[in-house]
Amino acid sequence: MSEYLNLSEKELREYVKANPQDEEAFQHFLSIIRSKPGRVVVNNDEQLEAELKKRLAS
């Protein structure tokens, strides 16, 4: 088991910044971020604007 599995999200973020070659830790960090509820992914400014308008209207 890798040490980074026991780190808090903040600690893991710092670990990934300090160890960019550790792909496994980076992928673990991404899985944590992606699992958060309410996460929205936009690929361009138009998608961002549409999402903001949708949220402001509700």
N, CA, C and O atoms as CSV, one atom per row, in Angstrom:
chain,resi,resn,atom,element,x,y,z
A,1,MET,N,N,0.850,-1.186,0.000
A,1,MET,CA,C,0.000,0.000,0.000
A,1,MET,C,C,0.891,1.243,0.000
A,1,MET,O,O,1.880,1.313,0.729
A,2,SER,N,N,0.532,2.192,-0.807
A,2,SER,CA,C,1.320,3.417,-0.921
A,2,SER,C,C,0.987,4.407,0.183
A,2,SER,O,O,-0.144,4.475,0.664
A,3,GLU,N,N,1.980,5.156,0.564
A,3,GLU,CA,C,1.824,6.133,1.651
A,3,GLU,C,C,0.775,7.184,1.351
A,3,GLU,O,O,0.060,7.618,2.254
A,4,TYR,N,N,0.671,7.601,0.094
A,4,TYR,CA,C,-0.250,8.679,-0.248
A,4,TYR,C,C,-1.712,8.331,-0.004
A,4,TYR,O,O,-2.545,9.235,0.063
A,5,LEU,N,N,-2.051,7.059,0.131
A,5,LEU,CA,C,-3.438,6.660,0.366
A,5,LEU,C,C,-3.953,7.131,1.723
A,5,LEU,O,O,-5.162,7.236,1.925
A,6,ASN,N,N,-3.048,7.412,2.647
A,6,ASN,CA,C,-3.448,7.842,3.987
A,6,ASN,C,C,-3.415,9.352,4.164
A,6,ASN,O,O,-3.667,9.847,5.263
A,7,LEU,N,N,-3.109,10.094,3.103
A,7,LEU,CA,C,-3.021,11.550,3.203
A,7,LEU,C,C,-4.392,12.189,3.054
A,7,LEU,O,O,-5.282,11.635,2.408
A,8,SER,N,N,-4.553,13.359,3.657
A,8,SER,CA,C,-5.765,14.138,3.441
A,8,SER,C,C,-5.725,14.684,2.014
A,8,SER,O,O,-4.683,14.628,1.362
A,9,GLU,N,N,-6.828,15.201,1.535
A,9,GLU,CA,C,-6.874,15.750,0.183
A,9,GLU,C,C,-5.844,16.872,0.012
A,9,GLU,O,O,-5.142,16.939,-0.997
A,10,LYS,N,N,-5.770,17.740,1.008
A,10,LYS,CA,C,-4.814,18.849,0.948
A,10,LYS,C,C,-3.376,18.330,0.930
A,10,LYS,O,O,-2.550,18.802,0.148
A,11,GLU,N,N,-3.086,17.368,1.788
A,11,GLU,CA,C,-1.742,16.794,1.831
A,11,GLU,C,C,-1.408,16.081,0.521
A,11,GLU,O,O,-0.286,16.170,0.023
A,12,LEU,N,N,-2.392,15.375,-0.028
A,12,LEU,CA,C,-2.180,14.670,-1.279
A,12,LEU,C,C,-1.919,15.654,-2.417
A,12,LEU,O,O,-1.061,15.406,-3.264
A,13,ARG,N,N,-2.647,16.764,-2.442
A,13,ARG,CA,C,-2.417,17.794,-3.456
A,13,ARG,C,C,-0.972,18.282,-3.389
A,13,ARG,O,O,-0.307,18.413,-4.416
A,14,GLU,N,N,-0.494,18.547,-2.187
A,14,GLU,CA,C,0.882,19.007,-2.016
A,14,GLU,C,C,1.885,17.923,-2.420
A,14,GLU,O,O,2.918,18.214,-3.023
A,15,TYR,N,N,1.567,16.681,-2.084
A,15,TYR,CA,C,2.442,15.578,-2.457
A,15,TYR,C,C,2.554,15.468,-3.982
A,15,TYR,O,O,3.648,15.300,-4.519
A,16,VAL,N,N,1.422,15.564,-4.668
A,16,VAL,CA,C,1.410,15.466,-6.128
A,16,VAL,C,C,2.198,16.620,-6.747
A,16,VAL,O,O,2.922,16.425,-7.723
A,17,LYS,N,N,2.060,17.809,-6.188
A,17,LYS,CA,C,2.835,18.953,-6.689
A,17,LYS,C,C,4.335,18.714,-6.521
A,17,LYS,O,O,5.124,19.040,-7.408
A,18,ALA,N,N,4.717,18.151,-5.396
A,18,ALA,CA,C,6.129,17.930,-5.098
A,18,ALA,C,C,6.696,16.704,-5.813
A,18,ALA,O,O,7.911,16.582,-5.969
A,19,ASN,N,N,5.813,15.794,-6.249
A,19,ASN,CA,C,6.251,14.545,-6.878
A,19,ASN,C,C,5.503,14.315,-8.195
A,19,ASN,O,O,4.746,13.350,-8.306
A,20,PRO,N,N,5.696,15.168,-9.180
A,20,PRO,CA,C,4.926,15.061,-10.426
A,20,PRO,C,C,5.179,13.760,-11.193
A,20,PRO,O,O,4.390,13.406,-12.069
A,21,GLN,N,N,6.237,13.061,-10.888
A,21,GLN,CA,C,6.527,11.801,-11.560
A,21,GLN,C,C,5.692,10.643,-11.017
A,21,GLN,O,O,5.647,9.581,-11.639
A,22,ASP,N,N,5.032,10.820,-9.876
A,22,ASP,CA,C,4.246,9.751,-9.257
A,22,ASP,C,C,2.846,9.717,-9.883
A,22,ASP,O,O,1.903,10.321,-9.373
A,23,GLU,N,N,2.745,9.007,-10.983
A,23,GLU,CA,C,1.488,8.926,-11.732
A,23,GLU,C,C,0.375,8.260,-10.923
A,23,GLU,O,O,-0.791,8.640,-11.033
A,24,GLU,N,N,0.731,7.289,-10.131
A,24,GLU,CA,C,-0.253,6.576,-9.309
A,24,GLU,C,C,-0.911,7.523,-8.295
A,24,GLU,O,O,-2.129,7.503,-8.114
A,25,ALA,N,N,-0.104,8.337,-7.649
A,25,ALA,CA,C,-0.633,9.305,-6.681
A,25,ALA,C,C,-1.501,10.342,-7.386
A,25,ALA,O,O,-2.551,10.735,-6.879
A,26,PHE,N,N,-1.053,10.779,-8.559
A,26,PHE,CA,C,-1.828,11.750,-9.326
A,26,PHE,C,C,-3.192,11.175,-9.713
A,26,PHE,O,O,-4.210,11.855,-9.586
A,27,GLN,N,N,-3.215,9.941,-10.177
A,27,GLN,CA,C,-4.478,9.311,-10.551
A,27,GLN,C,C,-5.394,9.140,-9.335
A,27,GLN,O,O,-6.611,9.290,-9.448
A,28,HIS,N,N,-4.819,8.831,-8.188
A,28,HIS,CA,C,-5.607,8.723,-6.954
A,28,HIS,C,C,-6.215,10.084,-6.596
A,28,HIS,O,O,-7.383,10.173,-6.217
A,29,PHE,N,N,-5.409,11.135,-6.723
A,29,PHE,CA,C,-5.907,12.485,-6.456
A,29,PHE,C,C,-7.051,12.832,-7.411
A,29,PHE,O,O,-8.064,13.384,-6.981
A,30,LEU,N,N,-6.905,12.519,-8.688
A,30,LEU,CA,C,-7.971,12.781,-9.655
A,30,LEU,C,C,-9.247,12.026,-9.308
A,30,LEU,O,O,-10.343,12.569,-9.446
A,31,SER,N,N,-9.119,10.801,-8.865
A,31,SER,CA,C,-10.303,10.023,-8.512
A,31,SER,C,C,-11.041,10.649,-7.335
A,31,SER,O,O,-12.270,10.604,-7.281
A,32,ILE,N,N,-10.310,11.227,-6.401
A,32,ILE,CA,C,-10.944,11.915,-5.269
A,32,ILE,C,C,-11.691,13.152,-5.761
A,32,ILE,O,O,-12.844,13.373,-5.391
A,33,ILE,N,N,-11.039,13.949,-6.586
A,33,ILE,CA,C,-11.646,15.170,-7.112
A,33,ILE,C,C,-12.880,14.841,-7.947
A,33,ILE,O,O,-13.912,15.500,-7.823
A,34,ARG,N,N,-12.771,13.832,-8.789
A,34,ARG,CA,C,-13.878,13.468,-9.687
A,34,ARG,C,C,-15.069,12.881,-8.956
A,34,ARG,O,O,-16.179,12.899,-9.487
A,35,SER,N,N,-14.874,12.365,-7.763
A,35,SER,CA,C,-15.966,11.736,-7.026
A,35,SER,C,C,-16.783,12.736,-6.200
A,35,SER,O,O,-17.789,12.361,-5.597
A,36,LYS,N,N,-16.365,13.981,-6.168
A,36,LYS,CA,C,-17.089,14.979,-5.383
A,36,LYS,C,C,-18.437,15.295,-6.027
A,36,LYS,O,O,-18.523,15.466,-7.243
A,37,PRO,N,N,-19.483,15.373,-5.213
A,37,PRO,CA,C,-20.810,15.692,-5.761
A,37,PRO,C,C,-20.872,17.129,-6.289
A,37,PRO,O,O,-20.218,18.028,-5.760
A,38,GLY,N,N,-21.655,17.320,-7.321
A,38,GLY,CA,C,-21.847,18.655,-7.868
A,38,GLY,C,C,-20.731,19.101,-8.798
A,38,GLY,O,O,-20.698,20.256,-9.222
A,39,ARG,N,N,-19.834,18.212,-9.109
A,39,ARG,CA,C,-18.710,18.533,-9.984
A,39,ARG,C,C,-19.210,18.731,-11.413
A,39,ARG,O,O,-19.979,17.921,-11.931
A,40,VAL,N,N,-18.770,19.803,-12.034
A,40,VAL,CA,C,-19.140,20.102,-13.410
A,40,VAL,C,C,-17.867,20.289,-14.218
A,40,VAL,O,O,-16.948,20.994,-13.801
A,41,VAL,N,N,-17.825,19.654,-15.368
A,41,VAL,CA,C,-16.668,19.780,-16.253
A,41,VAL,C,C,-17.094,20.539,-17.497
A,41,VAL,O,O,-18.066,20.172,-18.157
A,42,VAL,N,N,-16.367,21.591,-17.809
A,42,VAL,CA,C,-16.610,22.344,-19.035
A,42,VAL,C,C,-15.320,22.356,-19.844
A,42,VAL,O,O,-14.219,22.351,-19.292
A,43,ASN,N,N,-15.478,22.373,-21.160
A,43,ASN,CA,C,-14.312,22.314,-22.036
A,43,ASN,C,C,-14.006,23.616,-22.738
A,43,ASN,O,O,-12.959,23.758,-23.370
A,44,ASN,N,N,-14.926,24.576,-22.627
A,44,ASN,CA,C,-14.682,25.857,-23.292
A,44,ASN,C,C,-15.514,26.947,-22.623
A,44,ASN,O,O,-16.330,26.668,-21.744
A,45,ASP,N,N,-15.300,28.177,-23.044
A,45,ASP,CA,C,-15.983,29.314,-22.429
A,45,ASP,C,C,-17.491,29.268,-22.639
A,45,ASP,O,O,-18.254,29.691,-21.770
A,46,GLU,N,N,-17.920,28.760,-23.783
A,46,GLU,CA,C,-19.356,28.682,-24.065
A,46,GLU,C,C,-20.053,27.725,-23.103
A,46,GLU,O,O,-21.145,28.017,-22.616
A,47,GLN,N,N,-19.431,26.592,-22.832
A,47,GLN,CA,C,-20.005,25.639,-21.884
A,47,GLN,C,C,-20.033,26.232,-20.481
A,47,GLN,O,O,-20.997,26.037,-19.740
A,48,LEU,N,N,-18.986,26.949,-20.119
A,48,LEU,CA,C,-18.944,27.598,-18.812
A,48,LEU,C,C,-20.078,28.610,-18.678
A,48,LEU,O,O,-20.783,28.633,-17.669
A,49,GLU,N,N,-20.249,29.438,-19.694
A,49,GLU,CA,C,-21.305,30.444,-19.663
A,49,GLU,C,C,-22.685,29.799,-19.571
A,49,GLU,O,O,-23.539,30.266,-18.818
A,50,ALA,N,N,-22.907,28.731,-20.331
A,50,ALA,CA,C,-24.199,28.031,-20.291
A,50,ALA,C,C,-24.449,27.437,-18.904
A,50,ALA,O,O,-25.568,27.510,-18.395
A,51,GLU,N,N,-23.426,26.853,-18.294
A,51,GLU,CA,C,-23.579,26.267,-16.965
A,51,GLU,C,C,-23.860,27.338,-15.921
A,51,GLU,O,O,-24.698,27.138,-15.041
A,52,LEU,N,N,-23.175,28.465,-16.005
A,52,LEU,CA,C,-23.420,29.551,-15.063
A,52,LEU,C,C,-24.846,30.087,-15.189
A,52,LEU,O,O,-25.517,30.325,-14.185
A,53,LYS,N,N,-25.302,30.273,-16.427
A,53,LYS,CA,C,-26.671,30.749,-16.656
A,53,LYS,C,C,-27.686,29.758,-16.089
A,53,LYS,O,O,-28.670,30.157,-15.465
A,54,LYS,N,N,-27.446,28.485,-16.306
A,54,LYS,CA,C,-28.357,27.441,-15.799
A,54,LYS,C,C,-28.437,27.488,-14.281
A,54,LYS,O,O,-29.523,27.399,-13.708
A,55,ARG,N,N,-27.300,27.625,-13.638
A,55,ARG,CA,C,-27.283,27.650,-12.163
A,55,ARG,C,C,-27.886,28.926,-11.593
A,55,ARG,O,O,-28.531,28.899,-10.545
A,56,LEU,N,N,-27.674,30.047,-12.284
A,56,LEU,CA,C,-28.245,31.307,-11.815
A,56,LEU,C,C,-29.760,31.340,-11.988
A,56,LEU,O,O,-30.462,31.993,-11.216
A,57,ALA,N,N,-30.260,30.642,-12.997
A,57,ALA,CA,C,-31.703,30.625,-13.264
A,57,ALA,C,C,-32.458,29.731,-12.268
A,57,ALA,O,O,-33.660,29.908,-12.073
A,58,SER,N,N,-31.766,28.782,-11.644
A,58,SER,CA,C,-32.485,27.873,-10.744
A,58,SER,C,C,-32.510,28.339,-9.320
A,58,SER,O,O,-33.082,27.668,-8.461
